[in-house]
Amino acid sequence: MATDKFEASLKKLEEIVTRLETGSLSLEDSLKAFEEGVKHSAFCSNRLDEAERRVEILLRQKDGSLKRQLFESDED
């Protein structure tokens, strides 16, 4: 499922950031990790953009206008 891929990619990105922040990687390993992180970041960004477009489609009115609504989380 695509959600699983998003969650896995986000988790991998967080792990890469943690490794890079330690400063213990060699320059070459840091560059490889950074490159991998950029790929995961782009994937996650694309998935979030797709989700936003899907939400907008769901909120589109019959006349084609978009009715914006505040998202209410369970924490509110």
N, C-alpha and C positions, 0 to 999 in steps of 0.2 A: 504494500500500500504506500502511496506517495507520502502520507503523513509520517510513516515509519522512516522513510528516507530523509525527510526533513529533520526529524528529531535526531536521527543518527548523525546527520551531517552537522547539525548544530552542536551536538555533543563533541564530535571530532574537532570542530573549530575551537571550542572552549579548551579542549585538551592541548591543542597546538598553541594557543595563546599562553596557557600556563607554562608550557615548555619553553616558549620564547622568552617569557618574563623572568625565568630563572637565570638566564644569561650563561648557562653552562654548556650550550651547544657551540660547536665549532661554526665558523663563518659559513662553510659549505652546508652543514646540516641546518643552520638557521635559514639560509636561502631556500633550501628544499622545503622546510616546514612552512616558511612564508608563502611559497608558491602553492603548496597544498591548501593552506589557509585561505588564500585568495579564491581558489576554486570552490571551496566549501562556502565561503561568504557569498560568492556570486550565485551559487545554487540556492542558498537560503533566501537571498534577496529576490530571485526570480519566483520562487514558490510563494513568498509573501505578496509580491505584486499580483500573481495569479489569484490568490485568495481575495485580495482587495477588489479585483475586477469582478469576481464572482459575487461578492457582497453587493457591489454596485448594481449588478444585473438584478439581483433579488430585490433591491430597493427601488428599481426603476418603476415609475408610474405608467399607467396606461397611455397617457399622452406623450410619453417619451421623456418627460422631465425626471430628474433624479431627486428624490426626497431624502435629504440627509437627516439621519437620526443619530443621537448620541448613543454610543454603545454602553449598555449598563451591565457591569460585571456582577457576579454573585457576591463580590466583596462590598458593594455599595449598599 
